Structure formats: structure tokens, C-alpha cells
Amino acid sequence: MEKVLNPEVLTNNYTVQVATTEHIPLADAICFEMEESAKARGTGIAKRSPQYLRDKMQEGKAIIALDDEGQFIGFCYVETWEHGKFVANSGLIVKPEWRKYGIAKAVKMRAFELSRTNYPDAKIIGITTSLAVMKINSELGYEPTTFSELPVNDAFWNGCKSCVNYDVLTRTERKHCLCTGMIFDPEWEKNKAKREEEALKEKQEKHEKWNFLKDVKVLERLKSIKEKMFLRMQMRKVKRQVV
């Protein structure tokens, strides 16, 4: 049965939802905020054009956080590579005045949910220098990974060209950078569920109620052995009395 996402998640003073064509006019403001954030941190969010973000909104592949006046305060979009084998929740941004209110986590979780729903078999990946993002990813089930486990095609790595550390990536032939690679593999959950099911089955077998009919032959044999032993003991006792 296909999962259905709630149209929006409400909090005290902001909303987190899948972006729609209604939010297209906000694309320029989001791009500006991404550029300013990259400058302030000294590392790059993959530079995207306003039209790229508009396309993501039209495709239903973006998450947006809005204040109670409908203004953008947080954003993230979903990208895929290698025919949906890999998915990334990219371009996470929160306006400075709205940080430390849990918006980044709420947006990231919504994007993760959207990715799992639309691409249930895909590995969800990310590269980041942000400790806050690493923490959120870890809570979602991501684990650190080497760059060799990430997509090999240029389309993925081209997003790093706008980062000031891109030369580090190229000099190491995409093996190392200041970013940390992280990955969530849905197979982990499947294997975990399988192991838990096997453990439960083993536990149930150990604590299975005694089945008389199943064990009756064993009991009959045990009874026969006891009777023979008892008979021998009786015969020895009679012999001693006679003597």
C-alpha cells in the first residue's frame, strides 16, 4: 500500500510542507539566502539557479518551511542520480533569524520522509561540513561513508564546483575533502527486521509450550526404561531377602 504524506506539518509559528507551484515566487529569495549562507560559512551549498528550484517545486521534490505570514524561512530539495539508485536531500537552508528553533531538523525529516516514500529502494546520501546536519542525519539513520560509496557520475560532483574547497576534492581524485560523506541504506532496515524476526522466532521456539502429542513417543520410551530399571531393582531386593 502506498504511503500518503500529510500535506503539511504545523508547529507553533511555522509550517513545513512539500513545496508546490504556489511557492515558485519564493525561488529568488531562497537562492539569495543560499548564497549568503555559503559566503558566511566559507563553504558552498551547491549553487542552483532560481529556475532549478522552481522546477523542483513543480515536480514535488522540494520541502519548504513558511512563517505564519507565508514567507520562506527554510528549504531543501530532493535530487536523484543513477536512475534513482541514489537520492540526496540537498540545499538545506534556514534563515539566520529562524535558526535554533528546530526548523532545519523539521525540513530535513520531511525531505527524508518524501525520499523514502518516492524512492523506497534508493540509498539516501549527503556530504556536509555542518556538525548540526551530521547530527540530524545520524538521528535519521545515516552513517558516515567513504566517497567511493557515493555516485561516480559527474552530475553528482558538479554540485561541488561552487564550493571554495572544490580544489581539495579534485586534487584527491574525489577520494577526500573537508566534507563528510553520509549514507542511509534501506537494506539495513530490511536486514534488521529480518534479524529481529529470526530472534523472535528462536525465542518463541525456546519457550514453546509442551506438546504432549508431539513428545508422547519419547515419554513412552522413557517410561519403559524406568519400568525396566525399577523391575531390576525389585528383583535384586527379592534376591537379597531370599539370601
Backbone torsions as a table, in degrees:
resi	resn	phi	psi	omega
1	MET	NA	132.1	-177.1
2	GLU	-71.8	135.4	177.9
3	LYS	-71.8	146.5	178.2
4	VAL	-118.9	123.5	179.3
5	LEU	-80.0	140.7	172.6
6	ASN	-64.1	140.4	-177.2
7	PRO	-60.7	-29.5	178.9
8	GLU	-160.9	158.0	177.3
9	VAL	-116.4	118.7	-176.9
10	LEU	-95.8	141.6	172.8
11	THR	-124.2	-167.9	-178.0
12	ASN	-60.6	-41.9	-174.0
13	ASN	-142.0	16.0	174.3
14	TYR	-153.1	162.7	-177.6
15	THR	-123.2	137.9	176.0
16	VAL	-119.3	124.4	-176.0
17	GLN	-153.1	168.7	172.8
18	VAL	-70.3	127.5	-178.4
19	ALA	-68.6	147.9	179.4
20	THR	-128.9	-177.3	178.1
21	THR	-61.1	-21.9	178.3
22	GLU	-61.4	-26.3	-175.2
23	HIS	-97.8	2.4	-179.1
24	ILE	-53.8	-40.3	179.6
25	PRO	-60.4	-14.1	-178.1
26	LEU	-89.3	-3.4	-174.8
27	ALA	-59.1	-41.4	-179.3
28	ASP	-63.2	-43.0	-179.7
29	ALA	-64.8	-37.2	179.5
30	ILE	-66.9	-44.8	178.1
31	CYS	-59.8	-43.0	179.5
32	PHE	-60.9	-43.6	-179.3
33	GLU	-65.3	-36.8	177.9
34	MET	-62.9	-44.0	-179.7
35	GLU	-65.4	-42.6	179.7
36	GLU	-64.9	-39.4	179.2
37	SER	-65.2	-42.3	179.4
38	ALA	-62.0	-40.7	179.0
39	LYS	-65.0	-42.3	-177.4
40	ALA	-67.0	-37.0	-177.2
41	ARG	-86.6	-20.8	-178.2
42	GLY	80.0	7.4	175.0
43	THR	-130.7	160.8	-171.2
44	GLY	-102.8	131.9	159.5
45	ILE	-80.6	138.4	-179.4
46	ALA	-50.7	122.7	-175.6
47	LYS	-73.1	123.9	179.8
48	ARG	-126.1	148.8	179.2
49	SER	-81.6	158.4	175.7
50	PRO	-55.9	-35.3	-179.8
51	GLN	-66.5	-35.8	177.5
52	TYR	-61.2	-43.2	179.2
53	LEU	-68.6	-35.9	177.0
54	ARG	-62.0	-41.9	178.8
55	ASP	-61.5	-41.5	179.4
56	LYS	-63.0	-39.4	178.5
57	MET	-65.0	-42.2	179.7
58	GLN	-65.6	-32.6	-178.7
59	GLU	-82.7	-6.1	-177.1
60	GLY	72.5	30.1	-177.3
61	LYS	-117.6	37.9	178.5
62	ALA	-144.6	150.5	177.0
63	ILE	-118.1	134.8	-178.9
64	ILE	-130.2	142.1	174.0
65	ALA	-110.1	133.0	-176.9
66	LEU	-126.1	145.9	173.9
67	ASP	-80.7	-179.0	-174.8
68	ASP	-71.1	-4.6	175.0
69	GLU	-102.5	4.1	178.4
70	GLY	82.8	15.4	179.1
71	GLN	-91.4	144.9	179.2
72	PHE	-63.5	132.9	174.2
73	ILE	-132.3	-13.8	178.3
74	GLY	-158.4	154.5	-175.1
75	PHE	-160.5	155.6	176.4
76	CYS	-165.4	149.2	178.6
77	TYR	-132.7	162.0	-177.0
78	VAL	-105.9	130.9	176.0
79	GLU	-123.3	152.6	178.5
80	THR	-129.8	151.5	177.0
81	TRP	-138.5	159.2	176.9
82	GLU	51.0	52.9	175.8
83	HIS	56.9	41.7	176.1
84	GLY	83.0	7.7	177.9
85	LYS	-70.0	-34.7	179.1
86	PHE	-122.2	141.9	176.9
87	VAL	-132.5	142.3	175.9
88	ALA	-131.4	143.1	173.4
89	ASN	-99.5	96.1	-167.4
90	SER	-105.0	167.4	172.8
91	GLY	65.7	29.2	-179.9
92	LEU	-61.4	124.1	-179.2
93	ILE	-144.1	140.3	174.8
94	VAL	-133.8	134.5	178.4
95	LYS	-58.8	138.7	-175.3
96	PRO	-50.9	-43.0	-176.9
97	GLU	-70.5	-11.0	-179.8
98	TRP	-107.5	6.6	180.0
99	ARG	-76.7	158.0	-177.6
100	LYS	71.6	20.3	174.6
101	TYR	-113.7	10.1	178.4
102	GLY	82.4	11.0	-177.2
103	ILE	-70.3	-42.5	179.9
104	ALA	-57.9	-44.1	179.9
105	LYS	-65.1	-41.7	-179.0
106	ALA	-64.9	-41.7	179.0
107	VAL	-66.8	-44.3	-178.7
108	LYS	-63.6	-42.8	179.6
109	MET	-64.2	-38.2	180.0
110	ARG	-67.7	-39.8	178.1
111	ALA	-66.7	-38.0	178.1
112	PHE	-64.0	-43.7	178.1
113	GLU	-62.2	-43.4	179.0
114	LEU	-62.6	-42.1	179.9
115	SER	-65.3	-43.2	-179.6
116	ARG	-65.8	-33.4	-179.5
117	THR	-73.1	-46.4	-176.2
118	ASN	-82.0	-26.9	-178.1
119	TYR	-134.9	68.5	-173.4
120	PRO	-61.3	-24.5	-177.5
121	ASP	-101.4	0.3	-175.9
122	ALA	-82.8	149.6	171.2
123	LYS	-82.7	129.5	-179.2
124	ILE	-97.6	125.0	-170.8
125	ILE	-125.7	167.3	176.2
126	GLY	-169.0	153.3	171.6
127	ILE	-130.0	133.1	-174.9
128	THR	-156.3	155.3	172.0
129	THR	-105.1	-5.2	-175.2
130	SER	-82.8	120.8	177.6
131	LEU	-64.5	-33.9	179.5
132	ALA	-64.0	-42.7	178.9
133	VAL	-67.4	-40.2	177.5
134	MET	-58.8	-41.1	179.9
135	LYS	-63.9	-45.6	178.9
136	ILE	-61.7	-45.5	179.4
137	ASN	-59.1	-42.7	179.6
138	SER	-61.5	-40.5	179.4
139	GLU	-65.7	-27.0	179.1
140	LEU	-84.3	-9.1	178.3
141	GLY	109.3	2.5	176.0
142	TYR	-68.2	157.4	172.6
143	GLU	-133.9	150.5	177.2
144	PRO	-60.5	147.8	-179.6
145	THR	-146.2	160.9	175.5
146	THR	-79.0	157.9	-179.8
147	PHE	-64.8	-21.6	179.9
148	SER	-67.2	-18.3	179.3
149	GLU	-88.3	-4.2	-178.9
150	LEU	-92.6	168.5	-178.4
151	PRO	-54.5	145.6	-177.7
152	VAL	-95.5	-16.8	-175.2
153	ASN	-74.4	152.1	-175.9
154	ASP	-62.5	-29.7	-176.3
155	ALA	-56.4	-36.7	179.1
156	PHE	-69.1	-49.2	-174.2
157	TRP	-76.2	-18.8	177.7
158	ASN	-61.8	-24.5	178.0
159	GLY	-66.2	-15.3	-179.5
160	CYS	-88.6	-7.8	-174.6
161	LYS	-60.6	-29.0	-178.7
162	SER	-83.4	-2.2	180.0
163	CYS	-84.1	143.0	-179.3
164	VAL	-67.3	-17.0	-179.0
165	ASN	-97.7	13.6	-176.0
166	TYR	-60.8	-32.9	-179.2
167	ASP	-64.8	-31.1	177.0
168	VAL	-63.6	-42.8	-179.8
169	LEU	-63.2	-43.9	-177.7
170	THR	-71.8	-38.4	-179.5
171	ARG	-64.4	-28.8	-179.8
172	THR	-97.4	11.7	179.6
173	GLU	55.7	43.3	177.1
174	ARG	63.0	26.9	179.1
175	LYS	-98.6	-28.0	-176.9
176	HIS	-144.8	153.0	172.2
177	CYS	-163.8	-177.8	177.8
178	LEU	-75.6	-18.5	177.3
179	CYS	-75.3	156.6	173.0
180	THR	-107.2	128.0	176.7
181	GLY	-81.8	139.1	179.1
182	MET	-136.0	150.9	-175.9
183	ILE	-147.7	144.1	171.2
184	PHE	-119.9	122.5	-178.9
185	ASP	-110.1	117.5	-179.5
186	PRO	-60.4	-19.9	178.3
187	GLU	-64.8	-27.3	178.5
188	TRP	-60.9	-43.2	-179.3
189	GLU	-67.6	-40.2	179.1
190	LYS	-62.8	-44.8	179.7
191	ASN	-66.8	-37.0	178.4
192	LYS	-64.4	-43.8	179.2
193	ALA	-63.2	-38.6	179.9
194	LYS	-66.1	-43.4	179.3
195	ARG	-63.9	-41.3	179.3
196	GLU	-64.4	-38.6	178.6
197	GLU	-65.0	-42.2	179.1
198	GLU	-66.1	-40.1	179.2
199	ALA	-64.7	-40.5	178.7
200	LEU	-64.7	-42.0	179.4
201	LYS	-62.9	-42.5	178.7
202	GLU	-64.1	-39.9	179.0
203	LYS	-64.4	-41.4	179.5
204	GLN	-65.9	-37.3	179.0
205	GLU	-66.5	-37.4	178.9
206	LYS	-67.1	-33.7	-176.9
207	HIS	-105.0	21.3	-179.3
208	GLU	-65.7	136.4	179.8
209	LYS	-63.3	146.6	-179.1
210	TRP	-63.2	127.5	179.5
211	ASN	-105.8	105.6	-175.5
212	PHE	-60.3	-47.6	-177.4
213	LEU	-63.2	-36.1	-179.8
214	LYS	-67.3	-35.9	-174.5
215	ASP	-104.1	10.2	-173.1
216	VAL	-62.4	-38.5	-179.8
217	LYS	-64.5	-39.5	177.9
218	VAL	-64.4	-40.9	-179.8
219	LEU	-66.8	-38.4	178.9
220	GLU	-63.8	-41.2	179.1
221	ARG	-65.7	-42.8	178.1
222	LEU	-61.4	-41.7	178.9
223	LYS	-61.9	-42.5	179.7
224	SER	-62.4	-42.6	179.3
225	ILE	-62.7	-43.5	179.9
226	LYS	-63.7	-40.2	179.9
227	GLU	-63.7	-41.6	179.3
228	LYS	-64.7	-41.8	179.2
229	MET	-63.8	-42.8	-179.8
230	PHE	-64.5	-39.8	-179.9
231	LEU	-63.6	-42.1	178.7
232	ARG	-62.6	-42.0	179.2
233	MET	-62.2	-40.3	179.8
234	GLN	-65.7	-41.1	179.9
235	MET	-64.6	-40.6	177.3
236	ARG	-63.4	-38.3	-179.9
237	LYS	-65.3	-41.7	179.3
238	VAL	-64.9	-40.7	179.4
239	LYS	-61.7	-42.2	180.0
240	ARG	-64.0	-37.3	-179.1
241	GLN	-69.0	-36.1	179.3
242	VAL	-67.3	-41.1	179.1
243	VAL	-68.1	NA	NA
